[in-house]
């Protein structure tokens, strides 16, 4: 039992450094993902507004065409 395998200090230090590096990398990746999710959310709102504007322009165009037809018929 006296000959318990001793792990060299260098191996423990290397594992600690790698673990810290992995945690820092994971934190950075999480921040980038959060930023991308925020941008996608903003783009979704813009896409909804654009769709509403397109529908409004179609309705406006139809109204203008009706007015033009009435004016042409009145002449």
mmJSON file of the N, C-alpha and C atoms, coordinates in Angstrom:
{"data_MODEL":{"atom_site":{
"group_PDB":["ATOM","ATOM","ATOM","ATOM","ATOM","ATOM","ATOM","ATOM","ATOM","ATOM","ATOM","ATOM","ATOM","ATOM","ATOM","ATOM","ATOM","ATOM","ATOM","ATOM","ATOM","ATOM","ATOM","ATOM","ATOM","ATOM","ATOM","ATOM","ATOM","ATOM","ATOM","ATOM","ATOM","ATOM","ATOM","ATOM","ATOM","ATOM","ATOM","ATOM","ATOM","ATOM","ATOM","ATOM","ATOM","ATOM","ATOM","ATOM","ATOM","ATOM","ATOM","ATOM","ATOM","ATOM","ATOM","ATOM","ATOM","ATOM","ATOM","ATOM","ATOM","ATOM","ATOM","ATOM","ATOM","ATOM","ATOM","ATOM","ATOM","ATOM","ATOM","ATOM","ATOM","ATOM","ATOM","ATOM","ATOM","ATOM","ATOM","ATOM","ATOM","ATOM","ATOM","ATOM","ATOM","ATOM","ATOM","ATOM","ATOM","ATOM","ATOM","ATOM","ATOM","ATOM","ATOM","ATOM","ATOM","ATOM","ATOM","ATOM","ATOM","ATOM","ATOM","ATOM","ATOM","ATOM","ATOM","ATOM","ATOM","ATOM","ATOM","ATOM","ATOM","ATOM","ATOM","ATOM","ATOM","ATOM","ATOM","ATOM","ATOM","ATOM","ATOM","ATOM","ATOM","ATOM","ATOM","ATOM","ATOM","ATOM","ATOM","ATOM","ATOM","ATOM","ATOM","ATOM","ATOM","ATOM","ATOM","ATOM","ATOM","ATOM","ATOM","ATOM","ATOM","ATOM","ATOM","ATOM","ATOM","ATOM","ATOM","ATOM","ATOM","ATOM","ATOM","ATOM","ATOM","ATOM","ATOM","ATOM","ATOM","ATOM","ATOM","ATOM","ATOM","ATOM","ATOM","ATOM","ATOM","ATOM","ATOM","ATOM","ATOM","ATOM","ATOM","ATOM","ATOM","ATOM","ATOM","ATOM","ATOM","ATOM","ATOM","ATOM","ATOM","ATOM","ATOM","ATOM","ATOM","ATOM","ATOM","ATOM","ATOM","ATOM","ATOM","ATOM","ATOM","ATOM","ATOM","ATOM","ATOM","ATOM","ATOM","ATOM","ATOM","ATOM","ATOM","ATOM","ATOM","ATOM","ATOM","ATOM","ATOM","ATOM","ATOM","ATOM","ATOM","ATOM","ATOM","ATOM","ATOM","ATOM","ATOM","ATOM","ATOM"],
"id":[1,2,3,4,5,6,7,8,9,10,11,12,13,14,15,16,17,18,19,20,21,22,23,24,25,26,27,28,29,30,31,32,33,34,35,36,37,38,39,40,41,42,43,44,45,46,47,48,49,50,51,52,53,54,55,56,57,58,59,60,61,62,63,64,65,66,67,68,69,70,71,72,73,74,75,76,77,78,79,80,81,82,83,84,85,86,87,88,89,90,91,92,93,94,95,96,97,98,99,100,101,102,103,104,105,106,107,108,109,110,111,112,113,114,115,116,117,118,119,120,121,122,123,124,125,126,127,128,129,130,131,132,133,134,135,136,137,138,139,140,141,142,143,144,145,146,147,148,149,150,151,152,153,154,155,156,157,158,159,160,161,162,163,164,165,166,167,168,169,170,171,172,173,174,175,176,177,178,179,180,181,182,183,184,185,186,187,188,189,190,191,192,193,194,195,196,197,198,199,200,201,202,203,204,205,206,207,208,209,210,211,212,213,214,215,216,217,218,219,220,221,222,223,224,225],
"type_symbol":["N","C","C","N","C","C","N","C","C","N","C","C","N","C","C","N","C","C","N","C","C","N","C","C","N","C","C","N","C","C","N","C","C","N","C","C","N","C","C","N","C","C","N","C","C","N","C","C","N","C","C","N","C","C","N","C","C","N","C","C","N","C","C","N","C","C","N","C","C","N","C","C","N","C","C","N","C","C","N","C","C","N","C","C","N","C","C","N","C","C","N","C","C","N","C","C","N","C","C","N","C","C","N","C","C","N","C","C","N","C","C","N","C","C","N","C","C","N","C","C","N","C","C","N","C","C","N","C","C","N","C","C","N","C","C","N","C","C","N","C","C","N","C","C","N","C","C","N","C","C","N","C","C","N","C","C","N","C","C","N","C","C","N","C","C","N","C","C","N","C","C","N","C","C","N","C","C","N","C","C","N","C","C","N","C","C","N","C","C","N","C","C","N","C","C","N","C","C","N","C","C","N","C","C","N","C","C","N","C","C","N","C","C","N","C","C","N","C","C","N","C","C","N","C","C"],
"label_atom_id":["N","CA","C","N","CA","C","N","CA","C","N","CA","C","N","CA","C","N","CA","C","N","CA","C","N","CA","C","N","CA","C","N","CA","C","N","CA","C","N","CA","C","N","CA","C","N","CA","C","N","CA","C","N","CA","C","N","CA","C","N","CA","C","N","CA","C","N","CA","C","N","CA","C","N","CA","C","N","CA","C","N","CA","C","N","CA","C","N","CA","C","N","CA","C","N","CA","C","N","CA","C","N","CA","C","N","CA","C","N","CA","C","N","CA","C","N","CA","C","N","CA","C","N","CA","C","N","CA","C","N","CA","C","N","CA","C","N","CA","C","N","CA","C","N","CA","C","N","CA","C","N","CA","C","N","CA","C","N","CA","C","N","CA","C","N","CA","C","N","CA","C","N","CA","C","N","CA","C","N","CA","C","N","CA","C","N","CA","C","N","CA","C","N","CA","C","N","CA","C","N","CA","C","N","CA","C","N","CA","C","N","CA","C","N","CA","C","N","CA","C","N","CA","C","N","CA","C","N","CA","C","N","CA","C","N","CA","C","N","CA","C","N","CA","C","N","CA","C","N","CA","C","N","CA","C","N","CA","C","N","CA","C"],
"label_alt_id":[null,null,null,null,null,null,null,null,null,null,null,null,null,null,null,null,null,null,null,null,null,null,null,null,null,null,null,null,null,null,null,null,null,null,null,null,null,null,null,null,null,null,null,null,null,null,null,null,null,null,null,null,null,null,null,null,null,null,null,null,null,null,null,null,null,null,null,null,null,null,null,null,null,null,null,null,null,null,null,null,null,null,null,null,null,null,null,null,null,null,null,null,null,null,null,null,null,null,null,null,null,null,null,null,null,null,null,null,null,null,null,null,null,null,null,null,null,null,null,null,null,null,null,null,null,null,null,null,null,null,null,null,null,null,null,null,null,null,null,null,null,null,null,null,null,null,null,null,null,null,null,null,null,null,null,null,null,null,null,null,null,null,null,null,null,null,null,null,null,null,null,null,null,null,null,null,null,null,null,null,null,null,null,null,null,null,null,null,null,null,null,null,null,null,null,null,null,null,null,null,null,null,null,null,null,null,null,null,null,null,null,null,null,null,null,null,null,null,null,null,null,null,null,null,null],
"label_comp_id":["UNK","UNK","UNK","UNK","UNK","UNK","UNK","UNK","UNK","UNK","UNK","UNK","UNK","UNK","UNK","UNK","UNK","UNK","UNK","UNK","UNK","UNK","UNK","UNK","UNK","UNK","UNK","UNK","UNK","UNK","UNK","UNK","UNK","UNK","UNK","UNK","UNK","UNK","UNK","UNK","UNK","UNK","UNK","UNK","UNK","UNK","UNK","UNK","UNK","UNK","UNK","UNK","UNK","UNK","UNK","UNK","UNK","UNK","UNK","UNK","UNK","UNK","UNK","UNK","UNK","UNK","UNK","UNK","UNK","UNK","UNK","UNK","UNK","UNK","UNK","UNK","UNK","UNK","UNK","UNK","UNK","UNK","UNK","UNK","UNK","UNK","UNK","UNK","UNK","UNK","UNK","UNK","UNK","UNK","UNK","UNK","UNK","UNK","UNK","UNK","UNK","UNK","UNK","UNK","UNK","UNK","UNK","UNK","UNK","UNK","UNK","UNK","UNK","UNK","UNK","UNK","UNK","UNK","UNK","UNK","UNK","UNK","UNK","UNK","UNK","UNK","UNK","UNK","UNK","UNK","UNK","UNK","UNK","UNK","UNK","UNK","UNK","UNK","UNK","UNK","UNK","UNK","UNK","UNK","UNK","UNK","UNK","UNK","UNK","UNK","UNK","UNK","UNK","UNK","UNK","UNK","UNK","UNK","UNK","UNK","UNK","UNK","UNK","UNK","UNK","UNK","UNK","UNK","UNK","UNK","UNK","UNK","UNK","UNK","UNK","UNK","UNK","UNK","UNK","UNK","UNK","UNK","UNK","UNK","UNK","UNK","UNK","UNK","UNK","UNK","UNK","UNK","UNK","UNK","UNK","UNK","UNK","UNK","UNK","UNK","UNK","UNK","UNK","UNK","UNK","UNK","UNK","UNK","UNK","UNK","UNK","UNK","UNK","UNK","UNK","UNK","UNK","UNK","UNK","UNK","UNK","UNK","UNK","UNK","UNK"],
"label_asym_id":["A","A","A","A","A","A","A","A","A","A","A","A","A","A","A","A","A","A","A","A","A","A","A","A","A","A","A","A","A","A","A","A","A","A","A","A","A","A","A","A","A","A","A","A","A","A","A","A","A","A","A","A","A","A","A","A","A","A","A","A","A","A","A","A","A","A","A","A","A","A","A","A","A","A","A","A","A","A","A","A","A","A","A","A","A","A","A","A","A","A","A","A","A","A","A","A","A","A","A","A","A","A","A","A","A","A","A","A","A","A","A","A","A","A","A","A","A","A","A","A","A","A","A","A","A","A","A","A","A","A","A","A","A","A","A","A","A","A","A","A","A","A","A","A","A","A","A","A","A","A","A","A","A","A","A","A","A","A","A","A","A","A","A","A","A","A","A","A","A","A","A","A","A","A","A","A","A","A","A","A","A","A","A","A","A","A","A","A","A","A","A","A","A","A","A","A","A","A","A","A","A","A","A","A","A","A","A","A","A","A","A","A","A","A","A","A","A","A","A","A","A","A","A","A","A"],
"label_entity_id":["1","1","1","1","1","1","1","1","1","1","1","1","1","1","1","1","1","1","1","1","1","1","1","1","1","1","1","1","1","1","1","1","1","1","1","1","1","1","1","1","1","1","1","1","1","1","1","1","1","1","1","1","1","1","1","1","1","1","1","1","1","1","1","1","1","1","1","1","1","1","1","1","1","1","1","1","1","1","1","1","1","1","1","1","1","1","1","1","1","1","1","1","1","1","1","1","1","1","1","1","1","1","1","1","1","1","1","1","1","1","1","1","1","1","1","1","1","1","1","1","1","1","1","1","1","1","1","1","1","1","1","1","1","1","1","1","1","1","1","1","1","1","1","1","1","1","1","1","1","1","1","1","1","1","1","1","1","1","1","1","1","1","1","1","1","1","1","1","1","1","1","1","1","1","1","1","1","1","1","1","1","1","1","1","1","1","1","1","1","1","1","1","1","1","1","1","1","1","1","1","1","1","1","1","1","1","1","1","1","1","1","1","1","1","1","1","1","1","1","1","1","1","1","1","1"],
"label_seq_id":[1,1,1,2,2,2,3,3,3,4,4,4,5,5,5,6,6,6,7,7,7,8,8,8,9,9,9,10,10,10,11,11,11,12,12,12,13,13,13,14,14,14,15,15,15,16,16,16,17,17,17,18,18,18,19,19,19,20,20,20,21,21,21,22,22,22,23,23,23,24,24,24,25,25,25,26,26,26,27,27,27,28,28,28,29,29,29,30,30,30,31,31,31,32,32,32,33,33,33,34,34,34,35,35,35,36,36,36,37,37,37,38,38,38,39,39,39,40,40,40,41,41,41,42,42,42,43,43,43,44,44,44,45,45,45,46,46,46,47,47,47,48,48,48,49,49,49,50,50,50,51,51,51,52,52,52,53,53,53,54,54,54,55,55,55,56,56,56,57,57,57,58,58,58,59,59,59,60,60,60,61,61,61,62,62,62,63,63,63,64,64,64,65,65,65,66,66,66,67,67,67,68,68,68,69,69,69,70,70,70,71,71,71,72,72,72,73,73,73,74,74,74,75,75,75],
"pdbx_PDB_ins_code":[null,null,null,null,null,null,null,null,null,null,null,null,null,null,null,null,null,null,null,null,null,null,null,null,null,null,null,null,null,null,null,null,null,null,null,null,null,null,null,null,null,null,null,null,null,null,null,null,null,null,null,null,null,null,null,null,null,null,null,null,null,null,null,null,null,null,null,null,null,null,null,null,null,null,null,null,null,null,null,null,null,null,null,null,null,null,null,null,null,null,null,null,null,null,null,null,null,null,null,null,null,null,null,null,null,null,null,null,null,null,null,null,null,null,null,null,null,null,null,null,null,null,null,null,null,null,null,null,null,null,null,null,null,null,null,null,null,null,null,null,null,null,null,null,null,null,null,null,null,null,null,null,null,null,null,null,null,null,null,null,null,null,null,null,null,null,null,null,null,null,null,null,null,null,null,null,null,null,null,null,null,null,null,null,null,null,null,null,null,null,null,null,null,null,null,null,null,null,null,null,null,null,null,null,null,null,null,null,null,null,null,null,null,null,null,null,null,null,null,null,null,null,null,null,null],
"Cartn_x":[0.799,0.0,0.845,2.083,2.958,3.249,3.098,3.418,2.169,1.408,0.234,0.748,0.116,0.57,0.4,1.478,1.449,1.38,0.462,0.293,1.239,2.03,2.968,2.227,2.843,2.26,2.035,2.897,2.762,1.479,1.097,-0.141,-1.352,-1.314,-2.421,-2.513,-1.391,-1.391,-1.906,-1.5,-1.959,-3.465,-3.988,-5.438,-6.187,-5.637,-6.286,-6.311,-5.2,-5.134,-6.104,-6.16,-7.082,-8.534,-8.827,-10.193,-10.587,-9.709,-9.988,-10.156,-9.277,-9.392,-10.704,-11.129,-12.409,-13.587,-13.534,-14.619,-14.678,-13.515,-13.479,-14.019,-13.622,-14.114,-15.628,-16.133,-17.579,-18.329,-17.772,-18.416,-18.462,-17.37,-17.346,-18.337,-18.431,-19.381,-20.809,-21.094,-22.437,-22.779,-21.813,-22.056,-22.316,-21.549,-21.772,-23.141,-23.537,-24.853,-25.959,-25.809,-26.819,-26.936,-25.805,-25.822,-26.538,-26.237,-26.891,-28.385,-28.793,-30.222,-30.922,-30.26,-30.838,-31.009,-29.999,-30.09,-31.207,-31.362,-32.43,-33.785,-33.91,-35.159,-35.477,-34.453,-34.663,-35.062,-34.427,-34.752,-36.174,-36.628,-37.997,-38.984,-38.717,-39.587,-39.578,-38.414,-38.317,-39.08,-38.982,-39.69,-41.203,-41.678,-43.112,-43.568,-42.769,-43.121,-43.143,-42.165,-42.108,-43.33,-43.74,-44.925,-46.166,-46.275,-47.421,-47.389,-46.214,-46.098,-46.456,-46.048,-46.386,-47.898,-48.551,-50.008,-50.686,-50.185,-50.761,-50.569,-49.416,-49.186,-50.092,-50.339,-51.275,-52.682,-53.095,-54.425,-54.515,-53.453,-53.436,-53.49,-52.742,-52.76,-54.166,-54.82,-56.172,-57.125,-56.985,-57.852,-57.612,-56.368,-56.048,-56.618,-56.525,-57.087,-58.601,-59.272,-60.724,-61.062,-60.304,-60.544,-60.314,-59.253,-58.979,-60.101,-60.597,-61.701,-62.932,-63.223,-64.4,-64.229,-62.986,-62.746,-62.85,-62.358,-62.447,-63.901,-64.7,-66.111,-66.909,-66.471,-67.202,-66.962,-65.898,-65.572,-66.334],
"Cartn_y":[-1.197,0.0,1.265,1.151,2.306,2.778,1.898,2.256,2.717,3.585,4.148,4.992,4.822,5.56,7.054,7.73,9.181,9.841,10.764,11.486,12.68,12.828,13.961,15.299,16.251,17.59,18.203,17.916,18.479,17.996,16.743,16.219,16.909,17.081,17.756,19.209,19.872,21.259,21.345,20.404,20.408,20.193,19.271,19.036,20.27,20.935,22.139,23.241,23.429,24.463,24.144,22.885,22.492,22.667,22.352,22.517,23.99,24.835,26.277,26.794,26.367,26.781,26.336,25.12,24.619,25.409,25.766,26.56,27.959,28.552,29.884,29.801,28.771,28.606,28.413,27.587,27.348,28.635,29.437,30.712,31.654,31.695,32.536,32.051,30.735,30.174,30.49,30.404,30.726,32.187,33.066,34.492,34.738,34.066,34.234,33.702,32.58,32.011,32.951,33.531,34.47,35.679,36.181,37.322,36.963,35.782,35.351,35.168,34.607,34.444,35.793,36.777,38.123,38.721,38.546,39.072,38.404,37.101,36.384,36.898,37.155,37.708,39.059,39.904,41.22,41.082,40.161,39.969,39.445,38.645,38.134,39.292,40.249,41.416,42.238,42.416,43.165,42.448,41.133,40.369,40.507,40.513,40.695,42.08,43.093,44.453,44.557,43.933,43.97,43.289,42.179,41.49,42.368,43.072,43.967,45.105,45.667,46.752,46.28,45.078,44.54,44.4,43.904,43.757,45.123,46.097,47.44,48.06,47.829,48.389,47.726,46.423,45.757,46.319,46.555,47.117,48.537,49.307,50.671,50.658,49.759,49.656,49.294,48.36,47.974,49.16,49.942,51.106,52.147,52.375,53.348,52.88,51.6,51.079,51.255,51.046,51.257,52.72,53.612,55.04,55.41,54.864,55.165,54.655,53.465,52.93,53.799,54.27,55.142,56.477,57.002,58.272,58.11,57.004,56.751,56.565,55.951,55.738,57.027,57.98,59.24,60.17,59.976,60.911,60.618],
"Cartn_z":[0.0,0.0,0.0,0.407,0.398,-1.005,-1.939,-3.314,-4.077,-3.449,-4.117,-5.264,-6.403,-7.587,-7.363,-7.5,-7.32,-8.696,-8.802,-10.049,-10.023,-11.067,-11.086,-11.048,-10.417,-10.286,-11.659,-12.602,-13.947,-14.613,-14.394,-14.987,-14.363,-13.06,-12.384,-12.862,-12.993,-13.463,-14.9,-15.749,-17.14,-17.212,-16.411,-16.391,-15.894,-14.887,-14.366,-15.426,-16.12,-17.161,-18.291,-18.688,-19.76,-19.331,-18.083,-17.584,-17.571,-17.087,-17.061,-18.489,-19.394,-20.794,-21.411,-21.108,-21.622,-21.091,-19.824,-19.243,-19.842,-20.068,-20.693,-22.113,-22.853,-24.224,-24.235,-23.31,-23.252,-22.909,-22.02,-21.679,-22.876,-23.634,-24.84,-25.88,-26.028,-26.995,-26.578,-25.292,-24.808,-25.077,-24.903,-25.163,-26.643,-27.507,-28.953,-29.352,-28.79,-29.104,-28.645,-27.462,-26.961,-27.879,-28.375,-29.29,-30.588,-31.113,-32.354,-32.162,-31.03,-30.769,-30.691,-30.105,-30.024,-31.414,-32.256,-33.625,-34.408,-34.237,-34.941,-34.471,-33.182,-32.659,-33.259,-33.397,-34.008,-35.474,-36.173,-37.586,-37.751,-36.8,-36.871,-36.782,-35.888,-35.762,-37.049,-37.641,-38.892,-39.995,-40.05,-41.074,-40.905,-39.663,-39.426,-39.878,-39.563,-39.998,-41.517,-42.154,-43.608,-44.218,-43.652,-44.163,-44.025,-42.882,-42.696,-43.706,-43.939,-44.912,-46.317,-46.666,-47.987,-48.132,-47.092,-47.152,-47.249,-46.518,-46.571,-47.952,-48.557,-49.891,-50.917,-50.767,-51.68,-51.524,-50.281,-50.045,-50.589,-50.426,-50.951,-52.473,-53.083,-54.544,-55.047,-54.361,-54.764,-54.619,-53.554,-53.361,-54.448,-54.798,-55.85,-57.183,-57.473,-58.725,-58.774,-57.624,-57.587,-57.836,-57.231,-57.425,-58.889,-59.479,-60.891,-61.786,-61.516,-62.332,-62.204,-61.0,-60.807,-61.542,-61.486,-62.166,-63.687,-64.195,-65.633,-66.073,-65.21,-65.536,-65.462,-64.646,-64.481,-65.666,-66.399,-67.484,-68.732],
"occupancy":[1.0,1.0,1.0,1.0,1.0,1.0,1.0,1.0,1.0,1.0,1.0,1.0,1.0,1.0,1.0,1.0,1.0,1.0,1.0,1.0,1.0,1.0,1.0,1.0,1.0,1.0,1.0,1.0,1.0,1.0,1.0,1.0,1.0,1.0,1.0,1.0,1.0,1.0,1.0,1.0,1.0,1.0,1.0,1.0,1.0,1.0,1.0,1.0,1.0,1.0,1.0,1.0,1.0,1.0,1.0,1.0,1.0,1.0,1.0,1.0,1.0,1.0,1.0,1.0,1.0,1.0,1.0,1.0,1.0,1.0,1.0,1.0,1.0,1.0,1.0,1.0,1.0,1.0,1.0,1.0,1.0,1.0,1.0,1.0,1.0,1.0,1.0,1.0,1.0,1.0,1.0,1.0,1.0,1.0,1.0,1.0,1.0,1.0,1.0,1.0,1.0,1.0,1.0,1.0,1.0,1.0,1.0,1.0,1.0,1.0,1.0,1.0,1.0,1.0,1.0,1.0,1.0,1.0,1.0,1.0,1.0,1.0,1.0,1.0,1.0,1.0,1.0,1.0,1.0,1.0,1.0,1.0,1.0,1.0,1.0,1.0,1.0,1.0,1.0,1.0,1.0,1.0,1.0,1.0,1.0,1.0,1.0,1.0,1.0,1.0,1.0,1.0,1.0,1.0,1.0,1.0,1.0,1.0,1.0,1.0,1.0,1.0,1.0,1.0,1.0,1.0,1.0,1.0,1.0,1.0,1.0,1.0,1.0,1.0,1.0,1.0,1.0,1.0,1.0,1.0,1.0,1.0,1.0,1.0,1.0,1.0,1.0,1.0,1.0,1.0,1.0,1.0,1.0,1.0,1.0,1.0,1.0,1.0,1.0,1.0,1.0,1.0,1.0,1.0,1.0,1.0,1.0,1.0,1.0,1.0,1.0,1.0,1.0,1.0,1.0,1.0,1.0,1.0,1.0,1.0,1.0,1.0,1.0,1.0,1.0],
"B_iso_or_equiv":[0.0,0.0,0.0,0.0,0.0,0.0,0.0,0.0,0.0,0.0,0.0,0.0,0.0,0.0,0.0,0.0,0.0,0.0,0.0,0.0,0.0,0.0,0.0,0.0,0.0,0.0,0.0,0.0,0.0,0.0,0.0,0.0,0.0,0.0,0.0,0.0,0.0,0.0,0.0,0.0,0.0,0.0,0.0,0.0,0.0,0.0,0.0,0.0,0.0,0.0,0.0,0.0,0.0,0.0,0.0,0.0,0.0,0.0,0.0,0.0,0.0,0.0,0.0,0.0,0.0,0.0,0.0,0.0,0.0,0.0,0.0,0.0,0.0,0.0,0.0,0.0,0.0,0.0,0.0,0.0,0.0,0.0,0.0,0.0,0.0,0.0,0.0,0.0,0.0,0.0,0.0,0.0,0.0,0.0,0.0,0.0,0.0,0.0,0.0,0.0,0.0,0.0,0.0,0.0,0.0,0.0,0.0,0.0,0.0,0.0,0.0,0.0,0.0,0.0,0.0,0.0,0.0,0.0,0.0,0.0,0.0,0.0,0.0,0.0,0.0,0.0,0.0,0.0,0.0,0.0,0.0,0.0,0.0,0.0,0.0,0.0,0.0,0.0,0.0,0.0,0.0,0.0,0.0,0.0,0.0,0.0,0.0,0.0,0.0,0.0,0.0,0.0,0.0,0.0,0.0,0.0,0.0,0.0,0.0,0.0,0.0,0.0,0.0,0.0,0.0,0.0,0.0,0.0,0.0,0.0,0.0,0.0,0.0,0.0,0.0,0.0,0.0,0.0,0.0,0.0,0.0,0.0,0.0,0.0,0.0,0.0,0.0,0.0,0.0,0.0,0.0,0.0,0.0,0.0,0.0,0.0,0.0,0.0,0.0,0.0,0.0,0.0,0.0,0.0,0.0,0.0,0.0,0.0,0.0,0.0,0.0,0.0,0.0,0.0,0.0,0.0,0.0,0.0,0.0,0.0,0.0,0.0,0.0,0.0,0.0],
"pdbx_formal_charge":[null,null,null,null,null,null,null,null,null,null,null,null,null,null,null,null,null,null,null,null,null,null,null,null,null,null,null,null,null,null,null,null,null,null,null,null,null,null,null,null,null,null,null,null,null,null,null,null,null,null,null,null,null,null,null,null,null,null,null,null,null,null,null,null,null,null,null,null,null,null,null,null,null,null,null,null,null,null,null,null,null,null,null,null,null,null,null,null,null,null,null,null,null,null,null,null,null,null,null,null,null,null,null,null,null,null,null,null,null,null,null,null,null,null,null,null,null,null,null,null,null,null,null,null,null,null,null,null,null,null,null,null,null,null,null,null,null,null,null,null,null,null,null,null,null,null,null,null,null,null,null,null,null,null,null,null,null,null,null,null,null,null,null,null,null,null,null,null,null,null,null,null,null,null,null,null,null,null,null,null,null,null,null,null,null,null,null,null,null,null,null,null,null,null,null,null,null,null,null,null,null,null,null,null,null,null,null,null,null,null,null,null,null,null,null,null,null,null,null,null,null,null,null,null,null],
"auth_seq_id":[1,1,1,2,2,2,3,3,3,4,4,4,5,5,5,6,6,6,7,7,7,8,8,8,9,9,9,10,10,10,11,11,11,12,12,12,13,13,13,14,14,14,15,15,15,16,16,16,17,17,17,18,18,18,19,19,19,20,20,20,21,21,21,22,22,22,23,23,23,24,24,24,25,25,25,26,26,26,27,27,27,28,28,28,29,29,29,30,30,30,31,31,31,32,32,32,33,33,33,34,34,34,35,35,35,36,36,36,37,37,37,38,38,38,39,39,39,40,40,40,41,41,41,42,42,42,43,43,43,44,44,44,45,45,45,46,46,46,47,47,47,48,48,48,49,49,49,50,50,50,51,51,51,52,52,52,53,53,53,54,54,54,55,55,55,56,56,56,57,57,57,58,58,58,59,59,59,60,60,60,61,61,61,62,62,62,63,63,63,64,64,64,65,65,65,66,66,66,67,67,67,68,68,68,69,69,69,70,70,70,71,71,71,72,72,72,73,73,73,74,74,74,75,75,75],
"auth_comp_id":["UNK","UNK","UNK","UNK","UNK","UNK","UNK","UNK","UNK","UNK","UNK","UNK","UNK","UNK","UNK","UNK","UNK","UNK","UNK","UNK","UNK","UNK","UNK","UNK","UNK","UNK","UNK","UNK","UNK","UNK","UNK","UNK","UNK","UNK","UNK","UNK","UNK","UNK","UNK","UNK","UNK","UNK","UNK","UNK","UNK","UNK","UNK","UNK","UNK","UNK","UNK","UNK","UNK","UNK","UNK","UNK","UNK","UNK","UNK","UNK","UNK","UNK","UNK","UNK","UNK","UNK","UNK","UNK","UNK","UNK","UNK","UNK","UNK","UNK","UNK","UNK","UNK","UNK","UNK","UNK","UNK","UNK","UNK","UNK","UNK","UNK","UNK","UNK","UNK","UNK","UNK","UNK","UNK","UNK","UNK","UNK","UNK","UNK","UNK","UNK","UNK","UNK","UNK","UNK","UNK","UNK","UNK","UNK","UNK","UNK","UNK","UNK","UNK","UNK","UNK","UNK","UNK","UNK","UNK","UNK","UNK","UNK","UNK","UNK","UNK","UNK","UNK","UNK","UNK","UNK","UNK","UNK","UNK","UNK","UNK","UNK","UNK","UNK","UNK","UNK","UNK","UNK","UNK","UNK","UNK","UNK","UNK","UNK","UNK","UNK","UNK","UNK","UNK","UNK","UNK","UNK","UNK","UNK","UNK","UNK","UNK","UNK","UNK","UNK","UNK","UNK","UNK","UNK","UNK","UNK","UNK","UNK","UNK","UNK","UNK","UNK","UNK","UNK","UNK","UNK","UNK","UNK","UNK","UNK","UNK","UNK","UNK","UNK","UNK","UNK","UNK","UNK","UNK","UNK","UNK","UNK","UNK","UNK","UNK","UNK","UNK","UNK","UNK","UNK","UNK","UNK","UNK","UNK","UNK","UNK","UNK","UNK","UNK","UNK","UNK","UNK","UNK","UNK","UNK","UNK","UNK","UNK","UNK","UNK","UNK"],
"auth_asym_id":["A","A","A","A","A","A","A","A","A","A","A","A","A","A","A","A","A","A","A","A","A","A","A","A","A","A","A","A","A","A","A","A","A","A","A","A","A","A","A","A","A","A","A","A","A","A","A","A","A","A","A","A","A","A","A","A","A","A","A","A","A","A","A","A","A","A","A","A","A","A","A","A","A","A","A","A","A","A","A","A","A","A","A","A","A","A","A","A","A","A","A","A","A","A","A","A","A","A","A","A","A","A","A","A","A","A","A","A","A","A","A","A","A","A","A","A","A","A","A","A","A","A","A","A","A","A","A","A","A","A","A","A","A","A","A","A","A","A","A","A","A","A","A","A","A","A","A","A","A","A","A","A","A","A","A","A","A","A","A","A","A","A","A","A","A","A","A","A","A","A","A","A","A","A","A","A","A","A","A","A","A","A","A","A","A","A","A","A","A","A","A","A","A","A","A","A","A","A","A","A","A","A","A","A","A","A","A","A","A","A","A","A","A","A","A","A","A","A","A","A","A","A","A","A","A"],
"auth_atom_id":["N","CA","C","N","CA","C","N","CA","C","N","CA","C","N","CA","C","N","CA","C","N","CA","C","N","CA","C","N","CA","C","N","CA","C","N","CA","C","N","CA","C","N","CA","C","N","CA","C","N","CA","C","N","CA","C","N","CA","C","N","CA","C","N","CA","C","N","CA","C","N","CA","C","N","CA","C","N","CA","C","N","CA","C","N","CA","C","N","CA","C","N","CA","C","N","CA","C","N","CA","C","N","CA","C","N","CA","C","N","CA","C","N","CA","C","N","CA","C","N","CA","C","N","CA","C","N","CA","C","N","CA","C","N","CA","C","N","CA","C","N","CA","C","N","CA","C","N","CA","C","N","CA","C","N","CA","C","N","CA","C","N","CA","C","N","CA","C","N","CA","C","N","CA","C","N","CA","C","N","CA","C","N","CA","C","N","CA","C","N","CA","C","N","CA","C","N","CA","C","N","CA","C","N","CA","C","N","CA","C","N","CA","C","N","CA","C","N","CA","C","N","CA","C","N","CA","C","N","CA","C","N","CA","C","N","CA","C","N","CA","C","N","CA","C","N","CA","C","N","CA","C","N","CA","C","N","CA","C","N","CA","C"],
"pdbx_PDB_model_num":[1,1,1,1,1,1,1,1,1,1,1,1,1,1,1,1,1,1,1,1,1,1,1,1,1,1,1,1,1,1,1,1,1,1,1,1,1,1,1,1,1,1,1,1,1,1,1,1,1,1,1,1,1,1,1,1,1,1,1,1,1,1,1,1,1,1,1,1,1,1,1,1,1,1,1,1,1,1,1,1,1,1,1,1,1,1,1,1,1,1,1,1,1,1,1,1,1,1,1,1,1,1,1,1,1,1,1,1,1,1,1,1,1,1,1,1,1,1,1,1,1,1,1,1,1,1,1,1,1,1,1,1,1,1,1,1,1,1,1,1,1,1,1,1,1,1,1,1,1,1,1,1,1,1,1,1,1,1,1,1,1,1,1,1,1,1,1,1,1,1,1,1,1,1,1,1,1,1,1,1,1,1,1,1,1,1,1,1,1,1,1,1,1,1,1,1,1,1,1,1,1,1,1,1,1,1,1,1,1,1,1,1,1,1,1,1,1,1,1,1,1,1,1,1,1]
}}}
